[in-house]
Amino acid sequence: MSTIAQILKEARAHMDKAIDSAKHEFASIRSGKASPTMLDTVRVEIYGTEMNLNQVANIAAPEPRLLLVTPYDKGQTKVIEKAIRESDLGLDPSTQAGVIRVPLPMMNEERRKELVKVVHKLAEEGRIAIRHWRTDCREKLKKLDGTSEDDARHAEKDLQKIHDEYIAKVDAALKAKEHEIMEV
C-alpha cells in the first residue's frame, strides 16, 4: 500500500533519472571543446560483439580540439579507427604509434545551429519523460484509498510543483548547452 509521500518520492526519483538521461545525451553533443563523452555513442565490433568505444579504449582530451583514443588491445586499432570514422559525428581519425588521434574540425555557424536543434529535441524527450511520470503518479494518487479530498488535492499540487521544478531543470540544462554550442 503506497502513501502520498511514497508516490511523490517515486516521482522525484524517476524525474531525476529523466534529468540525468537528458544531461548525458547533452554531453555527447559536440560543443567547441573536446570531451571524452563525445565518443560515448560510438559502437565498435570487437571479438564478434558490439561494444561501446569506452569499453575497448581509453579516451582523453589533452587539448581543446583533440581527442586521443588508446585501444586496450593494440591489434584492434584499425577497427576502432574505422568505427570512429563511420560514426555520424563527422570526425576524421588517424593512427600514430598505436594511438588514434581525433582532431575536431572548427564548427561553422550552420553546424552549430543544427546541433542546437538536436539539443532541443533531446530536451523535449526529457520533458516528455517528466510529464509521463507526473501522469503516472497522478493516476496512483487517484487510486489511493482512505485519503481525504483535501489531501488528494494538496498531493496533486505538490506533484505539479515537483513537475514544474524538473521541467525548469531541463530548460536550464538546455540553455547552458545551447550557450556552450553557440560560443565561438
C-alpha atoms as an extended CHARMM CRD file, in Angstrom:
* protein
*
       184  EXT
         1         1  MET       CA              0.0000000000        0.0000000000        0.0000000000  PROA      1               0.0000000000
         2         2  SER       CA              1.5190000000        3.2870000000       -1.1220000000  PROA      2               0.0000000000
         3         3  THR       CA              1.2520000000        6.5870000000        0.6740000000  PROA      3               0.0000000000
         4         4  ILE       CA              1.2080000000       10.1070000000       -0.7870000000  PROA      4               0.0000000000
         5         5  ALA       CA              4.7800000000       10.6740000000        0.4220000000  PROA      5               0.0000000000
         6         6  GLN       CA              5.9830000000        7.4480000000       -1.2330000000  PROA      6               0.0000000000
         7         7  ILE       CA              4.3300000000        8.3580000000       -4.5370000000  PROA      7               0.0000000000
         8         8  LEU       CA              5.8740000000       11.8590000000       -4.5020000000  PROA      8               0.0000000000
         9         9  LYS       CA              9.2660000000       10.3720000000       -3.6090000000  PROA      9               0.0000000000
        10        10  GLU       CA              8.9150000000        7.9210000000       -6.5200000000  PROA      10              0.0000000000
        11        11  ALA       CA              8.0120000000       10.8190000000       -8.8500000000  PROA      11              0.0000000000
        12        12  ARG       CA             11.1860000000       12.6910000000       -7.8040000000  PROA      12              0.0000000000
        13        13  ALA       CA             13.3460000000        9.5800000000       -8.3120000000  PROA      13              0.0000000000
        14        14  HSD       CA             12.0120000000        8.9600000000      -11.8250000000  PROA      14              0.0000000000
        15        15  MET       CA             12.2510000000       12.6270000000      -12.7680000000  PROA      15              0.0000000000
        16        16  ASP       CA             15.8700000000       12.7010000000      -11.5030000000  PROA      16              0.0000000000
        17        17  LYS       CA             16.6120000000        9.8300000000      -13.8790000000  PROA      17              0.0000000000
        18        18  ALA       CA             14.9960000000       11.7660000000      -16.7500000000  PROA      18              0.0000000000
        19        19  ILE       CA             17.2010000000       14.7940000000      -15.9720000000  PROA      19              0.0000000000
        20        20  ASP       CA             20.3510000000       12.6300000000      -15.7400000000  PROA      20              0.0000000000
        21        21  SER       CA             19.4920000000       10.9720000000      -19.0370000000  PROA      21              0.0000000000
        22        22  ALA       CA             18.9770000000       14.3230000000      -20.7730000000  PROA      22              0.0000000000
        23        23  LYS       CA             22.2690000000       15.6850000000      -19.3830000000  PROA      23              0.0000000000
        24        24  HSD       CA             24.1000000000       12.5350000000      -20.5140000000  PROA      24              0.0000000000
        25        25  GLU       CA             22.6460000000       12.9530000000      -24.0140000000  PROA      25              0.0000000000
        26        26  PHE       CA             23.6770000000       16.6320000000      -23.9920000000  PROA      26              0.0000000000
        27        27  ALA       CA             27.2400000000       15.6350000000      -23.0780000000  PROA      27              0.0000000000
        28        28  SER       CA             27.5150000000       13.5180000000      -26.2310000000  PROA      28              0.0000000000
        29        29  ILE       CA             26.6890000000       16.5630000000      -28.3800000000  PROA      29              0.0000000000
        30        30  ARG       CA             29.7890000000       18.3960000000      -29.5030000000  PROA      30              0.0000000000
        31        31  SER       CA             30.3640000000       21.9360000000      -28.4000000000  PROA      31              0.0000000000
        32        32  GLY       CA             33.5030000000       23.9600000000      -29.0410000000  PROA      32              0.0000000000
        33        33  LYS       CA             35.7290000000       21.9100000000      -26.7420000000  PROA      33              0.0000000000
        34        34  ALA       CA             36.8130000000       18.2750000000      -26.9150000000  PROA      34              0.0000000000
        35        35  SER       CA             35.2920000000       15.9530000000      -24.3380000000  PROA      35              0.0000000000
        36        36  PRO       CA             35.7790000000       12.1770000000      -23.9650000000  PROA      36              0.0000000000
        37        37  THR       CA             31.9920000000       11.7890000000      -23.6460000000  PROA      37              0.0000000000
        38        38  MET       CA             31.6250000000       12.9300000000      -27.2630000000  PROA      38              0.0000000000
        39        39  LEU       CA             32.5160000000        9.3960000000      -28.3280000000  PROA      39              0.0000000000
        40        40  ASP       CA             30.0010000000        7.6770000000      -25.9980000000  PROA      40              0.0000000000
        41        41  THR       CA             27.6870000000        6.9340000000      -28.9300000000  PROA      41              0.0000000000
        42        42  VAL       CA             30.4000000000        5.1640000000      -30.9730000000  PROA      42              0.0000000000
        43        43  ARG       CA             29.9720000000        1.3800000000      -31.0900000000  PROA      43              0.0000000000
        44        44  VAL       CA             32.8250000000       -0.9580000000      -32.1160000000  PROA      44              0.0000000000
        45        45  GLU       CA             32.5140000000       -4.5680000000      -33.2140000000  PROA      45              0.0000000000
        46        46  ILE       CA             35.3070000000       -6.4780000000      -31.4840000000  PROA      46              0.0000000000
        47        47  TYR       CA             35.5940000000      -10.2200000000      -30.8370000000  PROA      47              0.0000000000
        48        48  GLY       CA             32.2250000000      -10.7570000000      -32.5020000000  PROA      48              0.0000000000
        49        49  THR       CA             30.4310000000       -8.4260000000      -30.0760000000  PROA      49              0.0000000000
        50        50  GLU       CA             29.3660000000       -4.8130000000      -30.4690000000  PROA      50              0.0000000000
        51        51  MET       CA             30.6890000000       -2.7110000000      -27.5910000000  PROA      51              0.0000000000
        52        52  ASN       CA             30.8650000000        0.9360000000      -26.5780000000  PROA      52              0.0000000000
        53        53  LEU       CA             34.1430000000        2.5930000000      -27.5160000000  PROA      53              0.0000000000
        54        54  ASN       CA             34.9040000000        3.4770000000      -23.8800000000  PROA      54              0.0000000000
        55        55  GLN       CA             34.8850000000       -0.2820000000      -23.0570000000  PROA      55              0.0000000000
        56        56  VAL       CA             37.6690000000       -1.0950000000      -25.5340000000  PROA      56              0.0000000000
        57        57  ALA       CA             39.8320000000        2.0250000000      -25.3330000000  PROA      57              0.0000000000
        58        58  ASN       CA             40.9180000000        4.8640000000      -23.0790000000  PROA      58              0.0000000000
        59        59  ILE       CA             39.6600000000        8.2550000000      -24.3060000000  PROA      59              0.0000000000
        60        60  ALA       CA             41.3740000000       11.5030000000      -23.2980000000  PROA      60              0.0000000000
        61        61  ALA       CA             41.0960000000       15.1580000000      -24.3090000000  PROA      61              0.0000000000
        62        62  PRO       CA             44.6140000000       16.6050000000      -23.8790000000  PROA      62              0.0000000000
        63        63  GLU       CA             43.8050000000       19.7210000000      -25.9480000000  PROA      63              0.0000000000
        64        64  PRO       CA             40.5640000000       21.6740000000      -26.5990000000  PROA      64              0.0000000000
        65        65  ARG       CA             40.3560000000       20.4050000000      -30.2000000000  PROA      65              0.0000000000
        66        66  LEU       CA             41.9010000000       16.9120000000      -29.9530000000  PROA      66              0.0000000000
        67        67  LEU       CA             40.8270000000       13.5410000000      -28.5850000000  PROA      67              0.0000000000
        68        68  LEU       CA             43.2980000000       10.7010000000      -28.0310000000  PROA      68              0.0000000000
        69        69  VAL       CA             41.9350000000        7.1620000000      -28.1600000000  PROA      69              0.0000000000
        70        70  THR       CA             44.2790000000        4.4620000000      -26.8130000000  PROA      70              0.0000000000
        71        71  PRO       CA             42.9690000000        0.9360000000      -27.5180000000  PROA      71              0.0000000000
        72        72  TYR       CA             43.4580000000       -1.6180000000      -24.7270000000  PROA      72              0.0000000000
        73        73  ASP       CA             44.2560000000       -4.2000000000      -27.4370000000  PROA      73              0.0000000000
        74        74  LYS       CA             46.6560000000       -2.6320000000      -29.9720000000  PROA      74              0.0000000000
        75        75  GLY       CA             45.5380000000       -5.2400000000      -32.5570000000  PROA      75              0.0000000000
        76        76  GLN       CA             42.1100000000       -3.5970000000      -32.6920000000  PROA      76              0.0000000000
        77        77  THR       CA             43.3780000000       -0.1070000000      -33.5730000000  PROA      77              0.0000000000
        78        78  LYS       CA             42.2120000000       -0.2140000000      -37.2180000000  PROA      78              0.0000000000
        79        79  VAL       CA             38.7330000000       -1.4850000000      -36.2460000000  PROA      79              0.0000000000
        80        80  ILE       CA             38.3380000000        1.2920000000      -33.6720000000  PROA      80              0.0000000000
        81        81  GLU       CA             39.5830000000        3.9660000000      -36.1010000000  PROA      81              0.0000000000
        82        82  LYS       CA             37.0820000000        2.7430000000      -38.7220000000  PROA      82              0.0000000000
        83        83  ALA       CA             34.2060000000        2.8390000000      -36.1730000000  PROA      83              0.0000000000
        84        84  ILE       CA             35.0220000000        6.4570000000      -35.2590000000  PROA      84              0.0000000000
        85        85  ARG       CA             35.2510000000        7.4620000000      -38.9330000000  PROA      85              0.0000000000
        86        86  GLU       CA             31.9150000000        5.7730000000      -39.7850000000  PROA      86              0.0000000000
        87        87  SER       CA             30.0520000000        7.2490000000      -36.8030000000  PROA      87              0.0000000000
        88        88  ASP       CA             27.7010000000       10.1360000000      -37.5680000000  PROA      88              0.0000000000
        89        89  LEU       CA             29.9910000000       12.5610000000      -35.7070000000  PROA      89              0.0000000000
        90        90  GLY       CA             31.8540000000       13.7070000000      -38.8350000000  PROA      90              0.0000000000
        91        91  LEU       CA             35.3140000000       13.0130000000      -37.4150000000  PROA      91              0.0000000000
        92        92  ASP       CA             38.4790000000       12.0090000000      -39.3200000000  PROA      92              0.0000000000
        93        93  PRO       CA             40.7720000000        9.9840000000      -37.0040000000  PROA      93              0.0000000000
        94        94  SER       CA             44.3640000000        8.9870000000      -37.7890000000  PROA      94              0.0000000000
        95        95  THR       CA             46.5920000000        6.4140000000      -36.1220000000  PROA      95              0.0000000000
        96        96  GLN       CA             50.1220000000        7.1310000000      -34.9410000000  PROA      96              0.0000000000
        97        97  ALA       CA             52.1480000000        4.5660000000      -32.9590000000  PROA      97              0.0000000000
        98        98  GLY       CA             49.0710000000        2.6610000000      -31.7280000000  PROA      98              0.0000000000
        99        99  VAL       CA             47.2570000000        5.8050000000      -30.5810000000  PROA      99              0.0000000000
       100       100  ILE       CA             44.2940000000        7.1700000000      -32.5110000000  PROA      100             0.0000000000
       101       101  ARG       CA             44.3270000000       10.9620000000      -32.8030000000  PROA      101             0.0000000000
       102       102  VAL       CA             40.8960000000       12.5070000000      -33.4330000000  PROA      102             0.0000000000
       103       103  PRO       CA             41.2160000000       16.1960000000      -34.3680000000  PROA      103             0.0000000000
       104       104  LEU       CA             37.9800000000       18.1680000000      -34.0610000000  PROA      104             0.0000000000
       105       105  PRO       CA             37.2780000000       20.4370000000      -37.0230000000  PROA      105             0.0000000000
       106       106  MET       CA             36.1830000000       24.0310000000      -36.4660000000  PROA      106             0.0000000000
       107       107  MET       CA             32.4120000000       24.3300000000      -36.3300000000  PROA      107             0.0000000000
       108       108  ASN       CA             30.6950000000       26.7680000000      -38.6600000000  PROA      108             0.0000000000
       109       109  GLU       CA             27.5250000000       28.7060000000      -37.8250000000  PROA      109             0.0000000000
       110       110  GLU       CA             25.2920000000       26.3060000000      -39.7680000000  PROA      110             0.0000000000
       111       111  ARG       CA             26.6340000000       23.2410000000      -37.9150000000  PROA      111             0.0000000000
       112       112  ARG       CA             26.1720000000       24.9910000000      -34.5620000000  PROA      112             0.0000000000
       113       113  LYS       CA             22.5250000000       25.7110000000      -35.3970000000  PROA      113             0.0000000000
       114       114  GLU       CA             21.9830000000       22.0610000000      -36.4000000000  PROA      114             0.0000000000
       115       115  LEU       CA             23.4290000000       20.9290000000      -33.0700000000  PROA      115             0.0000000000
       116       116  VAL       CA             21.1650000000       23.3580000000      -31.1830000000  PROA      116             0.0000000000
       117       117  LYS       CA             18.1550000000       21.7690000000      -32.9280000000  PROA      117             0.0000000000
       118       118  VAL       CA             19.3690000000       18.3080000000      -31.8530000000  PROA      118             0.0000000000
       119       119  VAL       CA             19.7790000000       19.5130000000      -28.2590000000  PROA      119             0.0000000000
       120       120  HSD       CA             16.2480000000       20.9950000000      -28.3190000000  PROA      120             0.0000000000
       121       121  LYS       CA             14.9010000000       17.6100000000      -29.4630000000  PROA      121             0.0000000000
       122       122  LEU       CA             16.7750000000       15.8240000000      -26.6350000000  PROA      122             0.0000000000
       123       123  ALA       CA             15.4450000000       18.3510000000      -24.1120000000  PROA      123             0.0000000000
       124       124  GLU       CA             11.8900000000       17.7410000000      -25.3300000000  PROA      124             0.0000000000
       125       125  GLU       CA             12.4060000000       13.9900000000      -24.8130000000  PROA      125             0.0000000000
       126       126  GLY       CA             13.4430000000       14.7760000000      -21.2220000000  PROA      126             0.0000000000
       127       127  ARG       CA             10.3350000000       16.9140000000      -20.7190000000  PROA      127             0.0000000000
       128       128  ILE       CA              8.1320000000       14.1550000000      -22.1380000000  PROA      128             0.0000000000
       129       129  ALA       CA              9.6340000000       11.6500000000      -19.6780000000  PROA      129             0.0000000000
       130       130  ILE       CA              8.9500000000       14.0470000000      -16.7850000000  PROA      130             0.0000000000
       131       131  ARG       CA              5.3450000000       14.5900000000      -17.9240000000  PROA      131             0.0000000000
       132       132  HSD       CA              4.9110000000       10.8360000000      -18.2450000000  PROA      132             0.0000000000
       133       133  TRP       CA              5.9490000000       10.3170000000      -14.6180000000  PROA      133             0.0000000000
       134       134  ARG       CA              3.6640000000       13.1310000000      -13.4710000000  PROA      134             0.0000000000
       135       135  THR       CA              0.7250000000       11.4310000000      -15.2230000000  PROA      135             0.0000000000
       136       136  ASP       CA              1.7010000000        8.0190000000      -13.8470000000  PROA      136             0.0000000000
       137       137  CYS       CA              1.9460000000        9.3150000000      -10.2800000000  PROA      137             0.0000000000
       138       138  ARG       CA             -1.2920000000       11.3060000000      -10.6460000000  PROA      138             0.0000000000
       139       139  GLU       CA             -3.0750000000        8.0370000000      -11.5240000000  PROA      139             0.0000000000
       140       140  LYS       CA             -1.5510000000        6.3680000000       -8.4520000000  PROA      140             0.0000000000
       141       141  LEU       CA             -2.7290000000        9.2630000000       -6.2730000000  PROA      141             0.0000000000
       142       142  LYS       CA             -6.2860000000        8.8810000000       -7.6080000000  PROA      142             0.0000000000
       143       143  LYS       CA             -6.2860000000        5.1710000000       -6.7570000000  PROA      143             0.0000000000
       144       144  LEU       CA             -5.2130000000        5.7210000000       -3.1230000000  PROA      144             0.0000000000
       145       145  ASP       CA             -7.7740000000        4.5360000000       -0.6110000000  PROA      145             0.0000000000
       146       146  GLY       CA             -8.5090000000        6.3470000000        2.6250000000  PROA      146             0.0000000000
       147       147  THR       CA             -7.2850000000        9.8100000000        1.6460000000  PROA      147             0.0000000000
       148       148  SER       CA             -9.4470000000       12.8770000000        2.0360000000  PROA      148             0.0000000000
       149       149  GLU       CA            -10.2430000000       15.1110000000       -0.9390000000  PROA      149             0.0000000000
       150       150  ASP       CA             -8.1360000000       17.8670000000        0.6270000000  PROA      150             0.0000000000
       151       151  ASP       CA             -5.1190000000       15.5620000000        0.9930000000  PROA      151             0.0000000000
       152       152  ALA       CA             -5.5310000000       14.3560000000       -2.5960000000  PROA      152             0.0000000000
       153       153  ARG       CA             -5.7790000000       17.9450000000       -3.8550000000  PROA      153             0.0000000000
       154       154  HSD       CA             -2.6800000000       19.0080000000       -1.8730000000  PROA      154             0.0000000000
       155       155  ALA       CA             -0.7680000000       15.9670000000       -3.1180000000  PROA      155             0.0000000000
       156       156  GLU       CA             -1.6870000000       16.8110000000       -6.7070000000  PROA      156             0.0000000000
       157       157  LYS       CA             -0.4830000000       20.4060000000       -6.1920000000  PROA      157             0.0000000000
       158       158  ASP       CA              2.7810000000       19.0870000000       -4.7150000000  PROA      158             0.0000000000
       159       159  LEU       CA              3.1810000000       16.7520000000       -7.6900000000  PROA      159             0.0000000000
       160       160  GLN       CA              2.6590000000       19.6800000000      -10.0650000000  PROA      160             0.0000000000
       161       161  LYS       CA              5.2970000000       21.7120000000       -8.1660000000  PROA      161             0.0000000000
       162       162  ILE       CA              7.7580000000       18.8260000000       -8.4900000000  PROA      162             0.0000000000
       163       163  HSD       CA              6.9250000000       18.5710000000      -12.2160000000  PROA      163             0.0000000000
       164       164  ASP       CA              7.4880000000       22.3140000000      -12.7470000000  PROA      164             0.0000000000
       165       165  GLU       CA             10.7830000000       22.1900000000      -10.8200000000  PROA      165             0.0000000000
       166       166  TYR       CA             12.1200000000       19.3830000000      -13.0220000000  PROA      166             0.0000000000
       167       167  ILE       CA             10.9380000000       20.9860000000      -16.2750000000  PROA      167             0.0000000000
       168       168  ALA       CA             12.8410000000       24.1200000000      -15.1630000000  PROA      168             0.0000000000
       169       169  LYS       CA             15.9660000000       21.9670000000      -14.5790000000  PROA      169             0.0000000000
       170       170  VAL       CA             15.7360000000       20.5780000000      -18.1380000000  PROA      170             0.0000000000
       171       171  ASP       CA             15.2730000000       24.1020000000      -19.5030000000  PROA      171             0.0000000000
       172       172  ALA       CA             18.3020000000       25.3670000000      -17.5340000000  PROA      172             0.0000000000
       173       173  ALA       CA             20.4820000000       22.4950000000      -18.8100000000  PROA      173             0.0000000000
       174       174  LEU       CA             19.2350000000       23.1750000000      -22.3450000000  PROA      174             0.0000000000
       175       175  LYS       CA             20.0540000000       26.8790000000      -22.0860000000  PROA      175             0.0000000000
       176       176  ALA       CA             23.5600000000       26.1300000000      -20.7690000000  PROA      176             0.0000000000
       177       177  LYS       CA             24.2580000000       23.5980000000      -23.5500000000  PROA      177             0.0000000000
       178       178  GLU       CA             22.8690000000       25.9500000000      -26.2050000000  PROA      178             0.0000000000
       179       179  HSD       CA             25.1780000000       28.7380000000      -24.9430000000  PROA      179             0.0000000000
       180       180  GLU       CA             28.1240000000       26.3060000000      -24.9370000000  PROA      180             0.0000000000
       181       181  ILE       CA             27.4460000000       25.2590000000      -28.5610000000  PROA      181             0.0000000000
       182       182  MET       CA             26.9590000000       28.7980000000      -29.8970000000  PROA      182             0.0000000000
       183       183  GLU       CA             30.0700000000       30.1210000000      -28.1230000000  PROA      183             0.0000000000
       184       184  VAL       CA             32.7740000000       30.7740000000      -30.7440000000  PROA      184             0.0000000000
